Amino acid sequence: MKVWTKVQIHQKNKKIEEIVTAYINYLFKDTTLAVLAKKYKIDSNDMMQVYQELASRISGLLILYLGNDKKRLHDILKRYHGENAYLNQIIPEVEGYVDRS
């Protein structure tokens, strides 16, 4: 029987931790969430908990991606597809160096 469950991977991977830390900083530095946290005086410990939970999920997705585990990625996609009622429009945004020559 197939059962949906969360799994925590306790084996440390320094490279994944570095990547996820950079992604979390990219995702939240100078964003609406950071502005709202400051505006409504949300405790830094509460914000750290939000960032930590998101980092754990992002690192899980990254591990599945790097391991080419398409089945589990597809399971997540199937389970959470359609639960985006609170999203309006997704416009991809990237940052980085661009060669303008």
C-alpha positions as CSV (number, residue, x, y, z in Angstrom):
1,M,0.0,0.0,0.0
2,K,1.3,3.4,-0.9
3,V,1.2,6.0,1.9
4,W,2.0,9.7,1.6
5,T,4.5,10.6,4.2
6,K,7.3,13.1,5.0
7,V,10.8,11.8,5.1
8,Q,13.7,13.7,6.6
9,I,17.2,13.0,5.4
10,H,19.7,13.5,8.1
11,Q,22.8,12.9,6.0
12,K,24.6,16.2,5.6
13,N,25.5,17.5,2.2
14,K,27.5,20.7,2.4
15,K,27.0,21.6,-1.2
16,I,23.2,21.3,-1.0
17,E,23.2,23.3,2.2
18,E,25.2,26.1,0.4
19,I,22.9,26.1,-2.6
20,V,19.7,26.1,-0.5
21,T,21.0,28.9,1.7
22,A,21.8,31.0,-1.3
23,Y,18.3,30.2,-2.8
24,I,16.6,31.2,0.5
25,N,18.5,34.5,0.6
26,Y,17.6,35.1,-3.0
27,L,14.0,34.3,-2.5
28,F,13.4,36.4,0.6
29,K,16.0,39.3,0.8
30,D,14.3,42.6,0.0
31,T,11.0,41.0,-0.9
32,T,7.4,41.6,0.2
33,L,7.7,39.0,3.0
34,A,10.7,40.8,4.4
35,V,8.9,44.1,4.2
36,L,5.8,42.7,5.9
37,A,7.9,41.1,8.7
38,K,9.4,44.5,9.4
39,K,6.1,46.4,9.1
40,Y,4.2,44.1,11.4
41,K,7.2,43.5,13.7
42,I,7.2,39.7,13.2
43,D,9.6,38.2,15.6
44,S,12.9,37.2,14.0
45,N,12.6,33.7,15.6
46,D,9.3,33.2,13.8
47,M,10.8,34.4,10.5
48,M,13.7,32.0,11.0
49,Q,11.2,29.2,11.5
50,V,9.5,30.1,8.2
51,Y,12.9,30.2,6.4
52,Q,14.0,27.0,7.9
53,E,10.9,25.1,6.9
54,L,11.1,26.4,3.3
55,A,14.8,25.6,3.2
56,S,14.0,22.0,4.2
57,R,11.4,21.7,1.5
58,I,13.6,23.3,-1.2
59,S,16.5,21.0,-0.2
60,G,14.3,18.0,-0.5
61,L,13.2,19.0,-4.0
62,L,16.8,19.6,-4.9
63,I,17.9,16.2,-3.7
64,L,15.1,14.6,-5.7
65,Y,16.1,16.6,-8.8
66,L,19.8,15.9,-8.5
67,G,19.0,12.2,-8.0
68,N,16.8,12.3,-11.1
69,D,13.9,10.9,-9.0
70,K,11.2,11.9,-11.5
71,K,8.6,9.6,-9.9
72,R,8.7,11.3,-6.5
73,L,8.8,14.8,-8.1
74,H,5.8,13.8,-10.2
75,D,4.0,12.6,-7.0
76,I,4.5,16.0,-5.4
77,L,3.3,17.7,-8.6
78,K,0.2,15.6,-8.7
79,R,-0.6,16.1,-5.0
80,Y,-0.2,19.8,-4.9
81,H,-1.3,20.8,-8.4
82,G,-4.5,22.9,-8.3
83,E,-3.9,24.2,-4.7
84,N,-2.7,27.5,-6.1
85,A,-5.9,29.4,-5.7
86,Y,-4.0,32.1,-3.8
87,L,-1.6,32.7,-6.7
88,N,-2.5,35.2,-9.4
89,Q,0.0,35.0,-12.2
90,I,3.4,33.5,-12.1
91,I,6.0,35.5,-14.0
92,P,9.5,33.8,-14.0
93,E,12.2,36.0,-12.6
94,V,15.9,35.3,-12.6
95,E,18.9,37.2,-11.6
96,G,22.5,36.9,-12.6
97,Y,25.3,38.1,-14.9
98,V,24.3,38.7,-18.5
99,D,26.8,39.0,-21.3
100,R,25.7,42.1,-23.2
101,S,28.3,42.0,-25.9
